[in-house]
Amino acid sequence: MELIPVVSSNLSAVGYDQANQYLYVRFKNGLNYRYLQVPQSLFDALMKSSSKGTFFNDKIKDRFKFVKR
């Protein structure tokens, strides 16, 4: 999975696996997470948002199961 660098105070890069609906997030602190069952539309909205960190906190964090990688 290739991660896309993003401009954010909290997130470093993100990626999406459409076949499995996995959202991959790398944080500035170096930790990597895989969020499960994230719809493509939510990933698209994240990528279009002006504040990736705020969008992540409001729409993804604590709403989807995840695996720390």
Stockholm file with secondary structure:
# STOCKHOLM 1.0

chainA/1-69         MELIPVVSSNLSAVGYDQANQYLYVRFKNGLNYRYLQVPQSLFDALMKSSSKGTFFNDKIKDRFKFVKR
#=GR chainA/1-69 SS CCCEECCCSSEEEEEEETTTTEEEEEETTSCEEEESSCCHHHHHHHHHCSCHHHHHHHHTTTTSCEEEC
#=GC SS_cons        CCCEECCCSSEEEEEEETTTTEEEEEETTSCEEEESSCCHHHHHHHHHCSCHHHHHHHHTTTTSCEEEC
//
